[in-house]
Amino acid sequence: MPTNAPTAALKDVTSSGSTLRRFLHGLPGVDAVGLEARAASLGTRSIKTTAKAYAIDLAISMVDLTTLEGADTPGKVRALGAKAVRPDPTDRTTPTTAAVCVYPDMVTVAKEAVAGSGVKVASVATAFPAGRAALPVKLADVRDAVAAGADEIDMVIDRGAFLAGNYLKVYEEIAAVREACGATRLKVIFETGELSTYDNIRRASWLGMLAGADFIKTSTGKVAVNATPANTLLMLEAVRDFRAQTGVQVGVKPAGGIRTSKDAIKFLVLVNETAGPDWLDNHWFRFGASSLLNDLLMQRQKLATGRYSGPDYVTVD
C-alpha cells in the first residue's frame, strides 16, 4: 500500500474498478462558472508592500527550478543548480529555491551542484511527458532516478487510461510508482489541459491522493494549457477536503505558464484563501517554473533599491 495511505474507509473505494468509479463519479460536480469567478475574484486582491516582500521571498523558496529539454547538458544543469542555491549572487539574503527538476540522467549532476545547500533534486519519470510506456519501463525509470539520488519524483499519469474510464489502472500505476519511490516524495502530474473538464480534474486529484501522492501537480509544461488559477483552485479544494476526511495532507504544484511575480502572488492568495496557511510552505506548495524566478528576483531588487534593474541583472536560464 502507498506510504501516504488514507483511512480504512477510503481504502474500500479502491477495492475494484466499479467501486472506484462509483466513488469518483459520486464526487460533487464542479460549478465551472462559480469556480472561475472565485479564482478571478481572488486574483484581484491587493497586498501591502511589506506583505509583497514576504510573498516574493516565499515564492522564490517554492520554485522548482526546471530544465527538461533534449538539449540539456551537464554544464546547463550545474548552472541551474548554482542559481537554485544562490539565486541572486549579489544578495545573500535571497532564499534558495525549493528544488531543481531534471531528467533522470541528470540527477547525479544536479545532486553534486546543490550538495549541502538544502535544495532538493526532483526528477521527472514514467516516460515523461506522454506517459506512454509499459509499467515495467515506467518503474525502471523511477528506480534509476531514485538510485541516482533524487529526493522527489514527478510522474505523469496515463491520461489515455483515465479518459477511457479505466481508473483502477491509473490508481494501480500510481500506487506501484509510490512503492518504487520508497522514502522519495512523489508528485503526480495530471496534465490538466488534456483532461477536458473540471470534473475530471477533481476526479484525478482524488485518484492521485487515494493512490498515495505526496503532491498533486497540474501539468508537464509541455502542452498548450498548463496551470491556471481555476484548475489550481480546484486542486487546492481537493487537498483541503482530503485532509479533512483522512487527516493526510497532500501538496499542490502548479506548473507551466506562471512567469511573473504578479502571477505567483495570485497563486499564493489562492493557497491561503482556499487550503489555508498550513500550505504556505515549500513542503506543501511549489511552482514548476524556469522563467518565473528571474521576474521574482527583479521585483525583489526593485523593492530593495527602488529601481527596476531589468533582465540584464539576472542570469539567463
SERO-4910 file (N, C-alpha, C, O; in steps of 0.05 Angstrom, whole numbers):
BEGIN
 pado doro    nc1    nc2    nc3   cac1   cac2   cac3    cc1    cc2    cc3    oc1    oc2    oc3
  Met    A     17    -24      0      0      0      0     17     25      0     40     24     10
  Pro    A      7     47    -11     23     72    -10     30     80     18     15     75     37
  Thr    A     53     93     21     61    102     47     44    126     57     42    131     81
  Asn    A     32    139     38     15    162     45    -14    153     45    -32    168     36
  Ala    A    -20    129     55    -46    116     52    -68    130     68    -63    140     90
  Pro    A    -92    132     56   -114    144     70   -127    125     91   -117    103     95
  Thr    A   -148    134    103   -161    118    124   -173     93    112   -177     91     88
  Ala    A   -180     75    130   -192     49    122   -217     53    106   -223     38     87
  Ala    A   -233     73    114   -259     77    100   -254     83     70   -270     74     53
  Leu    A   -234     98     64   -229    105     36   -214     83     21   -215     82     -3
  Lys    A   -199     66     36   -186     43     22   -206     26      8   -201     15    -13
  Asp    A   -230     23     19   -251      6      8   -259     15    -20   -267     -1    -36
  Val    A   -257     41    -26   -266     51    -52   -247     43    -75   -254     45    -98
  Thr    A   -223     33    -68   -204     24    -88   -203     -6    -91   -185    -17   -104
  Ser    A   -223    -20    -79   -222    -49    -79   -228    -61   -107   -221    -84   -112
  Ser    A   -242    -46   -124   -248    -56   -151   -252    -32   -169   -256     -9   -160
  Gly    A   -252    -37   -195   -256    -15   -214   -284     -3   -211   -287     21   -214
  Ser    A   -304    -19   -205   -331     -9   -203   -334      8   -178   -348     29   -179
  Thr    A   -323      0   -156   -326     17   -131   -310     43   -134   -319     64   -124
  Leu    A   -287     42   -148   -272     66   -152   -287     85   -170   -288    109   -165
  Arg    A   -298     75   -191   -313     92   -210   -337    104   -195   -343    128   -199
  Arg    A   -351     88   -179   -374     98   -165   -366    121   -146   -381    141   -144
  Phe    A   -343    118   -133   -334    139   -114   -327    164   -130   -336    186   -122
  Leu    A   -311    161   -151   -302    185   -165   -325    200   -179   -325    224   -179
  His    A   -344    185   -190   -366    198   -203   -387    207   -183   -406    221   -190
  Gly    A   -384    199   -158   -401    209   -137   -391    235   -124   -405    246   -107
  Leu    A   -367    244   -131   -357    269   -121   -375    292   -131   -386    290   -153
  Pro    A   -378    313   -116   -395    335   -125   -386    347   -151   -362    350   -156
  Gly    A   -405    353   -169   -398    365   -194   -387    393   -190   -394    406   -171
  Val    A   -371    401   -209   -358    427   -207   -375    448   -221   -382    445   -245
  Asp    A   -381    470   -208   -394    493   -220   -372    509   -234   -359    525   -221
  Ala    A   -369    506   -260   -347    518   -274   -348    549   -273   -328    562   -269
  Val    A   -372    560   -275   -375    589   -275   -367    600   -247   -353    619   -245
  Gly    A   -377    586   -226   -371    594   -199   -341    591   -193   -329    609   -179
  Leu    A   -329    569   -202   -300    565   -197   -284    587   -210   -266    598   -197
  Glu    A   -289    592   -235   -273    613   -249   -278    640   -238   -259    657   -237
  Ala    A   -303    646   -229   -308    672   -217   -293    675   -191   -282    697   -185
  Arg    A   -293    654   -175   -278    656   -149   -248    660   -154   -235    676   -141
  Ala    A   -237    644   -173   -209    647   -179   -202    675   -189   -182    687   -181
  Ala    A   -219    686   -206   -215    713   -216   -217    734   -193   -202    753   -192
  Ser    A   -237    730   -175   -240    749   -153   -216    749   -134   -207    770   -126
  Leu    A   -206    725   -128   -183    724   -110   -158    736   -124   -140    746   -110
  Gly    A   -158    735   -150   -135    746   -165   -134    776   -164   -114    788   -172
  Thr    A   -155    789   -156   -156    819   -155   -147    829   -127   -145    853   -124
  Arg    A   -141    811   -108   -133    821    -82   -107    836    -84    -88    828    -97
  Ser    A   -105    859    -70    -81    874    -69    -67    870    -42    -81    865    -22
  Ile    A    -41    871    -41    -27    867    -16     -7    891    -12      2    903    -31
  Lys    A     -1    897     13     16    919     20     45    912     13     52    889      9
  Thr    A     62    933     13     90    929      5    104    910     22    120    893     12
  Thr    A    100    911     49    114    893     67    105    864     62    121    845     62
  Ala    A     79    861     57     69    834     51     79    824     24     85    800     20
  Lys    A     83    843      5     93    835    -21    121    825    -19    129    805    -32
  Ala    A    138    838     -3    165    829      0    166    801     12    182    784      3
  Tyr    A    149    796     32    147    769     43    138    749     23    149    727     21
  Ala    A    118    757      7    107    738    -13    127    731    -35    128    709    -44
  Ile    A    143    751    -43    163    746    -63    184    726    -53    192    708    -67
  Asp    A    194    730    -28    213    712    -17    201    684    -13    214    664    -18
  Leu    A    176    683     -5    162    657     -2    160    643    -29    165    619    -31
  Ala    A    153    658    -50    151    647    -77    177    636    -87    179    615    -99
  Ile    A    199    651    -82    225    642    -90    232    615    -77    242    597    -90
  Ser    A    225    613    -51    231    589    -37    214    565    -45    219    542    -38
  Met    A    193    571    -61    175    550    -71    180    541   -100    166    523   -110
  Val    A    200    553   -113    204    547   -141    219    520   -144    239    516   -131
  Asp    A    209    503   -161    224    480   -172    236    490   -198    224    489   -219
  Leu    A    261    499   -196    275    510   -220    280    487   -239    293    467   -233
  Thr    A    270    490   -264    266    466   -281    280    469   -308    279    491   -320
  Thr    A    293    448   -316    302    446   -344    296    418   -354    307    398   -343
  Leu    A    279    416   -374    271    390   -384    271    391   -415    250    389   -428
  Glu    A    295    394   -426    298    396   -454    317    374   -464    334    364   -450
  Gly    A    313    366   -489    331    346   -501    359    356   -504    378    340   -505
  Ala    A    363    382   -504    390    394   -506    403    399   -479    424    412   -479
  Asp    A    392    390   -457    404    394   -431    432    381   -431    436    359   -440
  Thr    A    451    396   -419    478    386   -416    486    387   -387    473    401   -371
  Pro    A    507    373   -379    517    375   -351    523    404   -343    517    412   -321
  Gly    A    534    419   -362    541    447   -356    516    463   -350    516    479   -332
  Lys    A    495    459   -366    470    474   -361    458    466   -334    448    484   -320
  Val    A    458    441   -328    447    432   -302    463    443   -279    452    451   -258
  Arg    A    490    443   -281    507    455   -260    500    484   -256    498    494   -233
  Ala    A    497    499   -278    490    527   -276    463    531   -263    459    549   -247
  Leu    A    444    514   -270    417    515   -257    419    509   -227    406    523   -211
  Gly    A    435    490   -220    439    484   -192    451    507   -177    443    513   -154
  Ala    A    471    520   -189    484    543   -176    463    565   -172    464    579   -151
  Lys    A    446    569   -192    426    590   -189    405    583   -168    396    601   -153
  Ala    A    398    558   -165    379    549   -145    391    554   -117    376    563    -99
  Val    A    416    549   -113    429    553    -87    433    582    -81    429    590    -58
  Arg    A    440    598   -100    444    627    -96    431    642   -119    444    650   -138
  Pro    A    405    646   -117    390    659   -139    400    686   -146    401    694   -170
  Asp    A    408    702   -126    419    729   -131    447    730   -118    449    734    -94
  Pro    A    468    727   -133    495    726   -122    502    752   -108    521    752    -92
  Thr    A    489    774   -113    495    800   -101    481    803    -74    486    823    -60
  Asp    A    463    785    -67    447    788    -42    444    761    -29    427    745    -37
  Arg    A    460    757     -8    459    731      5    434    726     22    429    704     32
  Thr    A    417    747     25    392    743     40    370    731     22    349    724     32
  Thr    A    375    728     -4    356    716    -22    353    687    -15    373    673    -13
  Pro    A    328    677    -12    324    649     -5    334    631    -28    334    639    -51
  Thr    A    341    606    -21    346    586    -42    319    578    -53    298    582    -41
  Thr    A    319    566    -77    295    554    -87    290    527    -73    307    517    -59
  Ala    A    266    516    -77    259    491    -64    275    468    -76    285    450    -62
  Ala    A    277    468   -103    288    445   -117    297    452   -145    290    473   -155
  Val    A    313    435   -156    318    435   -185    305    410   -196    306    389   -183
  Cys    A    293    412   -220    279    389   -232    291    383   -259    293    400   -276
  Val    A    300    358   -262    315    350   -285    306    322   -294    291    308   -280
  Tyr    A    316    313   -317    312    286   -326    329    267   -309    349    275   -297
  Pro    A    321    241   -309    336    222   -291    366    220   -297    382    216   -278
  Asp    A    374    223   -321    403    220   -327    419    244   -318    444    243   -318
  Met    A    406    265   -309    420    289   -299    418    291   -268    428    311   -257
  Val    A    406    272   -255    403    274   -226    430    275   -212    433    291   -194
  Thr    A    449    258   -219    475    258   -206    488    285   -208    500    295   -189
  Val    A    487    296   -232    500    323   -237    486    344   -219    500    360   -207
  Ala    A    460    343   -218    445    362   -202    451    359   -172    454    379   -158
  Lys    A    453    334   -163    459    329   -134    486    341   -127    489    353   -106
  Glu    A    505    338   -144    532    350   -139    530    380   -138    544    393   -122
  Ala    A    514    392   -156    512    421   -158    500    434   -134    506    457   -127
  Val    A    481    420   -120    467    432    -98    475    420    -71    463    425    -50
  Ala    A    496    404    -71    505    389    -46    508    408    -23    521    429    -25
  Gly    A    496    401      0    500    416     24    482    441     27    484    455     47
  Ser    A    466    446      7    450    471      7    422    469     18    410    488     26
  Gly    A    412    444     19    384    440     26    365    441      2    342    434      5
  Val    A    375    449    -21    359    448    -45    355    419    -53    374    403    -55
  Lys    A    330    412    -59    323    384    -67    328    380    -97    329    399   -112
  Val    A    332    355   -104    333    348   -132    309    331   -139    304    310   -128
  Ala    A    292    342   -158    269    327   -167    275    317   -195    290    329   -210
  Ser    A    263    294   -201    267    282   -228    240    274   -239    224    261   -226
  Val    A    235    281   -264    212    270   -278    217    241   -285    240    233   -288
  Ala    A    196    226   -287    198    197   -293    173    187   -305    155    203   -312
  Thr    A    171    161   -308    148    147   -320    143    156   -349    120    161   -356
  Ala    A    164    157   -365    162    164   -393    150    192   -397    133    196   -414
  Phe    A    160    210   -381    152    239   -383    159    249   -411    179    241   -422
  Pro    A    142    266   -424    117    277   -413     92    261   -422     70    266   -411
  Ala    A     94    243   -440     70    230   -451     60    208   -433     36    202   -431
  Gly    A     78    194   -418     70    172   -402     62    147   -417     48    130   -407
  Arg    A     70    146   -442     62    123   -459     84    102   -459    101    101   -478
  Ala    A     84     86   -439    103     64   -437     91     42   -419     73     48   -403
  Ala    A    102     18   -421     92     -4   -404    101      2   -375    121     15   -370
  Leu    A     85     -9   -356     91     -4   -328    119    -12   -320    132      3   -306
  Pro    A    130    -35   -329    157    -42   -321    178    -21   -330    197    -16   -316
  Val    A    173     -9   -353    191     12   -363    189     37   -345    209     49   -338
  Lys    A    164     44   -338    160     67   -320    173     63   -293    186     81   -283
  Leu    A    170     39   -282    182     33   -256    212     33   -257    225     42   -238
  Ala    A    223     23   -279    253     24   -282    262     53   -283    283     59   -272
  Asp    A    247     70   -297    254     99   -299    254    111   -271    273    126   -264
  Val    A    235    104   -254    233    114   -227    257    104   -210    270    119   -197
  Arg    A    261     78   -212    283     66   -195    310     78   -203    327     82   -185
  Asp    A    315     83   -229    340     95   -237    344    122   -225    365    129   -215
  Ala    A    322    138   -225    324    165   -213    328    164   -183    344    180   -172
  Val    A    314    146   -170    317    144   -141    346    134   -134    358    144   -115
  Ala    A    356    115   -149    383    104   -144    404    126   -149    425    125   -136
  Ala    A    398    144   -167    417    166   -172    417    188   -150    434    205   -149
  Gly    A    396    186   -133    396    205   -111    373    225   -111    373    244    -95
  Ala    A    353    221   -129    331    240   -130    316    241   -103    311    221    -91
  Asp    A    310    266    -94    295    270    -70    265    268    -75    249    263    -57
  Glu    A    257    274   -100    229    275   -107    226    264   -136    244    268   -152
  Ile    A    204    251   -141    197    241   -167    172    255   -177    152    255   -162
  Asp    A    173    265   -201    149    277   -214    140    257   -236    152    256   -257
  Met    A    118    243   -231    108    223   -250     85    234   -265     71    253   -256
  Val    A     79    223   -289     56    231   -305     36    207   -305     44    184   -306
  Ile    A     10    213   -303     -9    192   -305    -14    184   -334     -8    199   -352
  Asp    A    -26    161   -338    -35    152   -364    -61    166   -370    -82    156   -362
  Arg    A    -60    188   -384    -85    203   -390   -103    188   -408   -128    191   -405
  Gly    A    -93    171   -425   -110    155   -442   -127    136   -426   -151    134   -431
  Ala    A   -115    123   -407   -130    104   -389   -150    120   -373   -173    111   -369
  Phe    A   -142    143   -362   -161    159   -346   -185    168   -362   -208    164   -353
  Leu    A   -180    178   -386   -202    189   -402   -220    166   -413   -243    170   -419
  Ala    A   -209    142   -414   -225    119   -422   -241    107   -399   -256     89   -402
  Gly    A   -237    119   -375   -252    110   -352   -239     87   -337   -251     75   -320
  Asn    A   -214     80   -345   -200     58   -332   -185     68   -307   -161     68   -306
  Tyr    A   -201     77   -287   -189     90   -264   -172     71   -247   -152     79   -236
  Leu    A   -180     45   -246   -165     27   -230   -137     23   -241   -118     20   -225
  Lys    A   -134     23   -267   -107     20   -279    -90     44   -271    -66     41   -263
  Val    A   -101     68   -272    -86     92   -264    -79     91   -235    -56     97   -227
  Tyr    A    -98     83   -218    -93     80   -189    -70     61   -184    -51     67   -169
  Glu    A    -71     37   -197    -51     17   -192    -23     25   -201     -3     19   -189
  Glu    A    -22     40   -223      4     50   -233     15     70   -213     39     69   -207
  Ile    A     -1     89   -203      9    109   -184     18     94   -158     39    101   -148
  Ala    A      2     75   -149     10     60   -125     36     45   -129     52     43   -110
  Ala    A     40     34   -152     65     19   -158     89     38   -159    110     32   -149
  Val    A     85     62   -170    106     82   -170    112     91   -142    135     95   -134
  Arg    A     90     95   -126     94    103    -98    111     83    -84    129     91    -68
  Glu    A    107     58    -88    123     37    -75    152     38    -85    170     34    -69
  Ala    A    156     42   -111    183     43   -122    198     67   -112    223     67   -111
  Cys    A    184     88   -104    197    112    -93    209    108    -66    228    122    -59
  Gly    A    198     90    -50    208     86    -23    203    112     -7    181    122     -5
  Ala    A    225    123      4    223    147     20    223    173      3    219    194     14
  Thr    A    227    170    -22    228    193    -40    199    204    -44    181    188    -49
  Arg    A    196    230    -43    169    241    -45    159    239    -74    175    241    -93
  Leu    A    133    236    -77    121    231   -104    102    254   -111     83    259    -96
  Lys    A    107    266   -134     88    286   -145     75    273   -169     88    261   -186
  Val    A     48    274   -170     33    261   -191     22    283   -210      6    300   -202
  Ile    A     30    282   -235     23    302   -255     -2    292   -271     -2    270   -281
  Phe    A    -23    309   -272    -47    301   -286    -48    311   -315    -63    299   -331
  Glu    A    -33    331   -322    -35    344   -348    -64    354   -351    -79    345   -368
  Thr    A    -72    373   -334    -99    383   -332   -110    394   -359   -134    392   -364
  Gly    A    -92    404   -376   -101    414   -401   -111    393   -420   -125    399   -439
  Glu    A   -105    367   -414   -115    345   -430   -139    331   -418   -150    312   -429
  Leu    A   -147    339   -394   -168    325   -380   -196    335   -387   -216    323   -379
  Ser    A   -198    357   -402   -222    367   -415   -242    381   -396   -252    402   -404
  Thr    A   -247    370   -372   -267    382   -355   -257    386   -327   -239    372   -318
  Tyr    A   -270    404   -313   -263    408   -284   -271    384   -268   -257    377   -249
  Asp    A   -292    371   -275   -300    346   -261   -278    325   -263   -272    311   -243
  Asn    A   -265    323   -286   -243    304   -289   -219    312   -272   -206    295   -261
  Ile    A   -214    338   -270   -192    347   -253   -197    340   -224   -179    331   -210
  Arg    A   -222    344   -215   -228    336   -188   -225    306   -184   -214    297   -164
  Arg    A   -235    290   -203   -232    261   -200   -203    253   -200   -195    236   -184
  Ala    A   -187    265   -218   -158    258   -219   -144    265   -193   -127    250   -183
  Ser    A   -152    288   -181   -140    296   -156   -145    276   -134   -126    268   -120
  Trp    A   -170    267   -131   -176    247   -111   -163    220   -117   -154    206    -99
  Leu    A   -162    213   -142   -150    188   -150   -120    187   -143   -110    168   -131
  Gly    A   -106    209   -149    -78    211   -142    -73    210   -112    -55    197   -103
  Met    A    -90    223    -97    -87    223    -68    -93    196    -56    -79    187    -38
  Leu    A   -114    183    -66   -120    156    -56    -97    137    -61    -93    118    -45
  Ala    A    -83    141    -83    -61    123    -90    -35    129    -76    -15    114    -79
  Gly    A    -34    151    -61    -10    156    -44      7    179    -53     30    181    -44
  Ala    A     -3    197    -70     12    220    -79     20    238    -55      3    242    -37
  Asp    A     45    247    -54     53    268    -34     45    296    -44     41    314    -28
  Phe    A     45    299    -71     37    324    -84     19    317   -108     22    295   -120
  Ile    A      1    334   -114    -13    332   -140     -5    357   -156     -2    379   -145
  Lys    A      0    353   -182     13    373   -199     -4    377   -224    -14    357   -236
  Thr    A     -7    402   -232    -25    407   -255    -14    396   -281    -29    382   -296
  Ser    A     11    401   -288     19    399   -316     49    392   -319     65    393   -300
  Thr    A     55    384   -344     83    379   -351     96    405   -361    121    406   -362
  Gly    A     81    424   -369     92    448   -382     97    444   -411    108    461   -424
  Lys    A     88    421   -422     94    414   -450     69    415   -468     71    408   -491
  Val    A     46    425   -457     22    427   -474     13    456   -474     24    473   -460
  Ala    A     -8    462   -489    -17    489   -493    -29    501   -468    -24    525   -462
  Val    A    -45    486   -453    -57    496   -428    -45    482   -405    -46    457   -402
  Asn    A    -33    498   -387    -19    487   -364    -33    496   -338    -57    493   -336
  Ala    A    -18    506   -319    -31    515   -294    -48    540   -299    -39    559   -313
  Thr    A    -71    541   -288    -88    564   -288    -98    569   -259    -98    550   -243
  Pro    A   -106    593   -253   -117    598   -226   -141    579   -220   -144    569   -198
  Ala    A   -158    575   -240   -182    558   -235   -175    529   -230   -185    517   -211
  Asn    A   -158    517   -246   -152    489   -242   -136    485   -216   -138    464   -203
  Thr    A   -119    505   -209   -104    503   -184   -122    506   -160   -119    493   -140
  Leu    A   -141    525   -162   -161    528   -141   -176    502   -136   -181    494   -113
  Leu    A   -184    489   -157   -198    464   -155   -182    442   -141   -192    427   -124
  Met    A   -156    441   -147   -138    422   -134   -133    429   -105   -130    411    -88
  Leu    A   -132    455    -99   -129    463    -71   -154    455    -55   -151    447    -32
  Glu    A   -177    458    -66   -201    449    -53   -200    419    -47   -208    410    -26
  Ala    A   -189    404    -67   -188    375    -64   -169    367    -41   -176    350    -25
  Val    A   -145    380    -39   -127    372    -18   -138    381     10   -135    367     30
  Arg    A   -152    404     10   -164    412     35   -185    392     44   -186    384     68
  Asp    A   -203    384     26   -224    365     33   -213    337     39   -224    323     57
  Phe    A   -192    330     25   -179    303     31   -168    303     59   -171    283     73
  Arg    A   -155    324     67   -144    324     94   -166    324    115   -164    311    136
  Ala    A   -188    339    109   -210    340    128   -222    312    132   -232    305    153
  Gln    A   -221    296    110   -234    269    112   -215    248    122   -223    228    134
  Thr    A   -189    251    116   -170    229    122   -149    236    142   -136    219    154
  Gly    A   -144    262    146   -122    270    164    -95    271    149    -75    277    162
  Val    A    -95    265    123    -70    264    108    -67    290     92    -86    298     77
  Gln    A    -45    304     95    -40    329     80    -24    323     54     -4    308     55
  Val    A    -33    334     32    -20    330      6    -14    357     -6    -30    376     -3
  Gly    A      9    360    -19     17    385    -31      6    389    -58     -5    371    -70
  Val    A      9    414    -68     -1    421    -95     22    436   -109     36    452    -98
  Lys    A     25    429   -135     45    442   -152     33    450   -178     30    434   -196
  Pro    A     27    476   -182     20    486   -209     46    489   -225     66    498   -215
  Ala    A     45    482   -250     68    482   -267     61    491   -295     41    483   -306
  Gly    A     79    508   -306     75    516   -334     58    541   -336     36    542   -327
  Gly    A     70    562   -348     55    586   -354     55    607   -332     43    629   -335
  Ile    A     68    602   -309     69    621   -287     96    636   -290    117    624   -284
  Arg    A     95    660   -300    120    674   -308    127    699   -293    150    708   -293
  Thr    A    108    711   -279    113    737   -266    107    735   -236     93    718   -226
  Ser    A    119    755   -222    114    757   -193     85    761   -187     74    750   -168
  Lys    A     72    777   -204     44    782   -200     28    757   -202     10    752   -186
  Asp    A     34    740   -222     21    714   -224     26    697   -199      7    685   -188
  Ala    A     51    695   -190     58    679   -167     43    688   -142     33    671   -127
  Ile    A     41    714   -138     27    724   -114     -3    717   -115    -15    711    -95
  Lys    A    -15    718   -139    -43    710   -142    -46    681   -133    -66    674   -120
  Phe    A    -28    664   -141    -30    636   -133    -26    632   -103    -40    616    -90
  Leu    A     -9    648    -90     -6    647    -61    -31    655    -47    -38    644    -26
  Val    A    -45    675    -58    -71    683    -47    -91    660    -49   -106    655    -30
  Leu    A    -91    647    -72   -108    623    -75   -103    602    -53   -121    591    -41
  Val    A    -77    597    -48    -70    577    -28    -80    586     -1    -94    570     13
  Asn    A    -75    610      7    -82    620     34   -113    619     38   -122    612     59
  Glu    A   -127    628     17   -156    631     20   -171    605     16   -195    603     23
  Thr    A   -158    585      4   -172    560     -2   -164    537     16   -180    526     31
  Ala    A   -138    530     15   -128    508     31   -121    518     59   -126    504     79
  Gly    A   -111    543     61   -104    554     86    -74    557     90    -58    547     74
  Pro    A    -66    571    111    -37    577    116    -20    552    120      4    554    117
  Asp    A    -31    530    127    -15    506    130     -1    498    104     20    484    105
  Trp    A    -11    507     82      1    500     56     20    522     46     33    519     25
  Leu    A     24    544     61     42    565     53     70    559     61     82    574     77
  Asp    A     81    538     50    107    528     57    116    511     34    100    497     22
  Asn    A    142    511     28    151    496      4    150    466      8    155    451    -11
  His    A    144    457     32    140    428     35    113    420     24    108    396     18
  Trp    A     94    439     21     67    433     12     58    449    -13     37    443    -24
  Phe    A     74    468    -22     66    482    -46     91    489    -62    111    499    -50
  Arg    A     90    485    -88    112    490   -106    102    504   -131     79    501   -139
  Phe    A    121    518   -144    116    528   -171    135    513   -189    159    513   -185
  Gly    A    125    500   -210    142    488   -231    148    510   -251    130    518   -266
  Ala    A    172    519   -252    178    543   -269    207    544   -276    224    531   -264
  Ser    A    213    560   -297    240    567   -303    243    597   -304    260    608   -290
  Ser    A    227    611   -321    229    640   -323    218    655   -299    226    678   -296
  Leu    A    201    643   -283    188    657   -261    209    669   -242    207    691   -232
  Leu    A    230    653   -236    250    662   -216    263    688   -224    267    705   -206
  Asn    A    269    692   -249    281    718   -257    263    741   -251    273    762   -241
  Asp    A    237    739   -256    219    762   -250    217    766   -220    217    789   -211
  Leu    A    216    745   -205    216    748   -176    240    762   -166    239    779   -148
  Leu    A    264    756   -177    288    769   -169    288    799   -177    297    815   -161
  Met    A    278    805   -200    277    833   -209    258    849   -191    264    872   -184
  Gln    A    236    838   -184    217    852   -167    228    854   -138    224    875   -125
  Arg    A    243    835   -130    256    836   -103    277    859   -103    278    874    -83
  Gln    A    293    861   -124    312    882   -126    299    910   -126    309    928   -114
  Lys    A    276    912   -140    262    937   -141    252    945   -113    254    969   -106
  Leu    A    241    926    -98    232    933    -71    255    941    -53    252    958    -36
  Ala    A    278    929    -57    301    935    -40    315    962    -47    324    976    -30
  Thr    A    315    969    -73    330    992    -82    313   1015    -92    322   1038    -95
  Gly    A    288   1009    -98    271   1029   -111    274   1032   -140    261   1048   -153
  Arg    A    292   1015   -151    297   1016   -180    292    989   -193    296    968   -180
  Tyr    A    282    990   -217    277    965   -232    301    959   -249    307    973   -268
  Ser    A    315    937   -242    341    931   -254    339    922   -283    356    929   -299
  Gly    A    318    907   -289    315    896   -316    328    869   -318    344    861   -300
  Pro    A    322    854   -340    331    826   -342    361    823   -345    371    801   -340
  Asp    A    376    844   -352    405    841   -355    419    836   -328    443    829   -327
  Tyr    A    405    841   -306    417    839   -280    411    812   -266    418    808   -243
  Val    A    399    794   -281    395    767   -271    406    748   -291    407    754   -315
  Thr    A    413    724   -282    425    705   -301    403    694   -319    380    691   -311
  Val    A    411    687   -343    393    675   -362    393    644   -358    415    632   -358
  Asp    A    370    632   -356    368    603   -351    375    588   -377    375    564   -377
***
